[in-house]
């Protein structure tokens, strides 16, 4: 091999080495940024999941409070049919609660049960034993629906963890 050929091979190998070094560095940088992007995506998904769970937990707490208040009012209504003035006042209080906090927290099953309850409530006459018994039965049925709705939500919240 002549001196010129040897020099040509050295140049070729130098160029090939430089290209290999550049490609290696470029691939290393590419993989580093790809890994960083993947880590950020995982962290973002984890934070989003945590925020969604916190939001659902807050919604559940609000729903629980609304249902508890409705249950208290329904209990008072069921036991005050012998006091017409107090009964009529509680009907208005219950209506305000229903059209406020309750309506924001009900699903289809609860909405249906509450519509049935309000229908019975509207036809209940104070000082009427049959109406009082019917209202107590409907109160019991409706409260069981509220309890079931809360139990379903607890199961959903537990599954989301």
ZAMARLUM-634588 format. One record per residue (C-alpha): x, y, z; residue in three letters. Coordinates in steps of 0.1 Angstrom, whole numbers, padded with zeros to 4 digits. Each point is the difference from the previous one (the first is absolute). Layout:
<rec <X Y Z> 'ALA'>
...
REM end
This chain:
<rec <0000 0000 0000> 'UNK'>
<rec <0014 0033 -0010> 'UNK'>
<rec <0003 0031 0022> 'UNK'>
<rec <-0029 0017 -0018> 'UNK'>
<rec <-0023 -0029 0004> 'UNK'>
<rec <0009 -0003 0036> 'UNK'>
<rec <-0007 0037 0005> 'UNK'>
<rec <-0034 -0004 -0018> 'UNK'>
<rec <-0010 -0029 0023> 'UNK'>
<rec <0009 0020 0031> 'UNK'>
<rec <-0022 0029 -0012> 'UNK'>
<rec <-0028 -0024 -0009> 'UNK'>
<rec <0002 -0016 0035> 'UNK'>
<rec <0002 0034 0016> 'UNK'>
<rec <-0031 0011 -0018> 'UNK'>
<rec <-0018 -0033 0008> 'UNK'>
<rec <0010 0004 0037> 'UNK'>
<rec <-0013 0036 0001> 'UNK'>
<rec <-0033 -0011 -0016> 'UNK'>
<rec <-0003 -0029 0025> 'UNK'>
<rec <0007 0023 0029> 'UNK'>
<rec <-0026 0025 -0012> 'UNK'>
<rec <-0026 -0027 -0005> 'UNK'>
<rec <0006 -0015 0034> 'UNK'>
<rec <-0002 0034 0017> 'UNK'>
<rec <-0032 0009 -0020> 'UNK'>
<rec <-0017 -0033 0009> 'UNK'>
<rec <0010 0004 0036> 'UNK'>
<rec <-0015 0035 0001> 'UNK'>
<rec <-0031 -0013 -0018> 'UNK'>
<rec <-0005 -0029 0024> 'UNK'>
<rec <0006 0023 0030> 'UNK'>
<rec <-0027 0025 -0011> 'UNK'>
<rec <-0024 -0028 -0009> 'UNK'>
<rec <0005 -0015 0035> 'UNK'>
<rec <-0006 0035 0015> 'UNK'>
<rec <-0032 0004 -0020> 'UNK'>
<rec <-0012 -0034 0010> 'UNK'>
<rec <0007 0008 0037> 'UNK'>
<rec <-0018 0033 -0002> 'UNK'>
<rec <-0030 -0018 -0016> 'UNK'>
<rec <-0001 -0025 0027> 'UNK'>
<rec <0002 0027 0027> 'UNK'>
<rec <-0027 0020 -0017> 'UNK'>
<rec <-0023 -0030 -0002> 'UNK'>
<rec <0006 -0007 0037> 'UNK'>
<rec <-0008 0036 0009> 'UNK'>
<rec <-0031 0000 -0022> 'UNK'>
<rec <-0011 -0032 0016> 'UNK'>
<rec <0006 0014 0034> 'UNK'>
<rec <-0020 0032 -0008> 'UNK'>
<rec <-0029 -0020 -0014> 'UNK'>
<rec <-0001 -0022 0031> 'UNK'>
<rec <0001 0031 0023> 'UNK'>
<rec <-0028 0016 -0021> 'UNK'>
<rec <-0021 -0032 0002> 'UNK'>
<rec <0007 -0002 0038> 'UNK'>
<rec <-0012 0036 0004> 'UNK'>
<rec <-0031 -0007 -0021> 'UNK'>
<rec <-0007 -0030 0022> 'UNK'>
<rec <0003 0020 0031> 'UNK'>
<rec <-0024 0026 -0014> 'UNK'>
<rec <-0024 -0027 -0010> 'UNK'>
<rec <0002 -0016 0034> 'UNK'>
<rec <-0008 0033 0017> 'UNK'>
<rec <-0029 0007 -0024> 'UNK'>
<rec <-0015 -0035 0005> 'UNK'>
<rec <0005 0003 0038> 'UNK'>
<rec <-0019 0033 0001> 'UNK'>
<rec <-0027 -0015 -0022> 'UNK'>
<rec <-0003 -0030 0023> 'UNK'>
<rec <-0004 0023 0030> 'UNK'>
<rec <-0027 0021 -0017> 'UNK'>
<rec <-0018 -0032 -0012> 'UNK'>
<rec <0001 -0014 0035> 'UNK'>
<rec <-0014 0032 0014> 'UNK'>
<rec <-0027 0001 -0026> 'UNK'>
<rec <-0010 -0037 0007> 'UNK'>
<rec <-0004 0007 0037> 'UNK'>
<rec <-0017 0034 -0001> 'UNK'>
<rec <-0032 -0008 -0019> 'UNK'>
<rec <-0020 0007 0031> 'UNK'>
<rec <0012 0036 0001> 'UNK'>
<rec <-0014 0017 -0032> 'UNK'>
<rec <0019 0033 0004> 'UNK'>
<rec <0034 -0016 0007> 'UNK'>
<rec <-0007 -0026 -0028> 'UNK'>
<rec <-0007 0026 -0026> 'UNK'>
<rec <0030 0021 0010> 'UNK'>
<rec <0023 -0031 -0003> 'UNK'>
<rec <-0015 -0008 -0034> 'UNK'>
<rec <0014 0034 -0011> 'UNK'>
<rec <0033 -0006 0017> 'UNK'>
<rec <0003 -0034 -0017> 'UNK'>
<rec <-0009 0015 -0034> 'UNK'>
<rec <0027 0026 0004> 'UNK'>
<rec <0025 -0027 0008> 'UNK'>
<rec <-0011 -0022 -0028> 'UNK'>
<rec <0001 0026 -0027> 'UNK'>
<rec <0034 0012 0014> 'UNK'>
<rec <0026 -0025 0012> 'UNK'>
<rec <-0019 -0032 -0007> 'UNK'>
<rec <-0006 0005 -0037> 'UNK'>
<rec <0037 0006 -0005> 'UNK'>
<rec <0009 -0034 0015> 'UNK'>
<rec <-0027 -0024 -0012> 'UNK'>
<rec <0003 -0027 -0027> 'UNK'>
<rec <-0029 -0015 -0019> 'UNK'>
<rec <-0009 -0025 0027> 'UNK'>
<rec <0000 0027 0027> 'UNK'>
<rec <-0019 0025 -0022> 'UNK'>
<rec <-0027 -0026 -0006> 'UNK'>
<rec <-0003 -0008 0037> 'UNK'>
<rec <-0001 0037 0010> 'UNK'>
<rec <-0026 0007 -0027> 'UNK'>
<rec <-0022 -0028 0015> 'UNK'>
<rec <0007 0014 0035> 'UNK'>
<rec <-0010 0035 -0010> 'UNK'>
<rec <-0032 -0013 -0016> 'UNK'>
<rec <-0010 -0018 0032> 'UNK'>
<rec <0010 0030 0021> 'UNK'>
<rec <-0021 0023 -0022> 'UNK'>
<rec <-0031 -0022 0006> 'UNK'>
<rec <0006 -0005 0037> 'UNK'>
<rec <-0026 0017 0022> 'UNK'>
<rec <0010 0008 0036> 'UNK'>
<rec <-0020 -0018 0027> 'UNK'>
<rec <-0009 -0029 -0023> 'UNK'>
<rec <0012 -0034 0013> 'UNK'>
<rec <0000 -0017 -0034> 'UNK'>
<rec <0020 0028 -0016> 'UNK'>
<rec <0024 0000 0029> 'UNK'>
<rec <0006 -0037 -0003> 'UNK'>
<rec <0005 0003 -0038> 'UNK'>
<rec <0024 0029 0005> 'UNK'>
<rec <0021 -0020 0025> 'UNK'>
<rec <0001 -0030 -0023> 'UNK'>
<rec <0011 0022 -0029> 'UNK'>
<rec <0026 0017 0022> 'UNK'>
<rec <0014 -0034 0009> 'UNK'>
<rec <0002 -0011 -0036> 'UNK'>
<rec <0016 0033 -0012> 'UNK'>
<rec <0026 0000 0028> 'UNK'>
<rec <0010 -0035 -0010> 'UNK'>
<rec <0005 0012 -0036> 'UNK'>
<rec <0022 0029 0013> 'UNK'>
<rec <0020 -0025 0021> 'UNK'>
<rec <0005 -0023 -0030> 'UNK'>
<rec <0011 0030 -0021> 'UNK'>
<rec <0026 0009 0026> 'UNK'>
<rec <0012 -0036 0002> 'UNK'>
<rec <0004 -0002 -0038> 'UNK'>
<rec <0021 0032 0001> 'UNK'>
<rec <0022 -0015 0028> 'UNK'>
<rec <0006 -0030 -0022> 'UNK'>
<rec <0009 0022 -0030> 'UNK'>
<rec <0023 0021 0021> 'UNK'>
<rec <0017 -0031 0014> 'UNK'>
<rec <0005 -0014 -0036> 'UNK'>
<rec <0015 0033 -0011> 'UNK'>
<rec <0029 -0001 0025> 'UNK'>
REM end
